[in-house]
């Protein structure tokens, strides 16, 4: 199981399907050797997914056709080359655009000096620029989601008695009944808790979500790759908390061919999107918010203490969810890289042109301009400001080594640890303005040293492209908030007013 998961993620990461088993054989072997023996007879069949991603994969070339249509729409003739070979791997050459947009200077040129100006003027300005140029606009008239508890199963995870609920969010499709959309998720809480518990929501890859449904439950390892001891779910339960696993691809396919389906397709009544329409990251984040709506109604959950986590593309989506929904308490964005917690202007590892060639559908169509005629230096925003949209709520940024991924040498250079750290540094002034603590240093920390004294956290582990080694550090960071006083905007303002 672990081997399969590791392989699946390597494939996603490297985009080299055929070469995947060759890429990190040492890690894979280690994972295979240390995986717990599972008695196949004890395994029950995987319950069917409520709603497999509704992509017309039978329609070959649809993703490429949609890409071309969006380029034509924007009048773009070609994009800059964006393969791994075109990427910069030399830190000395990364700082091509040293001037970052200042999160505390309004469009008018006025400097923001009070929390009120941040909330009233500057934050909406940044959000508007993200909506227009980067992520696309979330539609205003989104349909209602009705939640169903499909099953509630008492079971044991390690020594801990838990209850796992299978949840289905039925999206009202009366506006266009040809497209059915269901949000697929599970919620696991300790059976013997004395009251509502904090939970951590993972935005899972399709394969991980499927794996998390396998029983016996102790054999499931969603999010844990290789041998890093306890799974994240076990670590979370050991704290007395619960966990939620969301399948974002159940309601929006991870495929450009799926843009006329899922929630984006439903909103466009099966028609292709416009240049300012939302992309996949926003759609995935929307589902996380709807799941949070459900959590607010579940008595076993303390919905005022919900952490959110995602890795890689799901780390990007988790950051977007945290930035746009102020009800989430704390974020772990793992190896989110380009389009996530990394500066577009730090040119190392994955180039924007790679996202815009292959994964353009994650973003709003307009972002493509900056991978073609324009450059990342022309963007009105950069991702220190996406992190700043989360303030005053705490954000932990995780990464692996800065090495380029090579056979037998797993690296996370593609995700650009330093570019993510610098984005964390750049968000600092907004946290300070709101009475919170920044990273506390602008110096890139040594490998495996946890920077978690403030309300922004960072740690680079020495493994490859995996969230697992940073879970214990994240949970230490998150404990301050999930077990502590509220960190909402209102709480921050109360604190500031009392100063
Ligand atoms: C690709 C993509 C990254 C992404 C990763 C993943 O490598 O280029 O931007 O983070 O897939 O989600 O695994």
Boltz pocket constraint, residues with backbone or C-beta under 6 A from the ligand:
constraints:
  - pocket:
      binder: B
      contacts: [[A, 9], [A, 12], [A, 13], [A, 14], [A, 15], [A, 311], [A, 312], [A, 313], [A, 314], [A, 335], [A, 336], [A, 337], [A, 338], [A, 350], [A, 354], [A, 355], [A, 359], [A, 414]]
      max_distance: 6.0
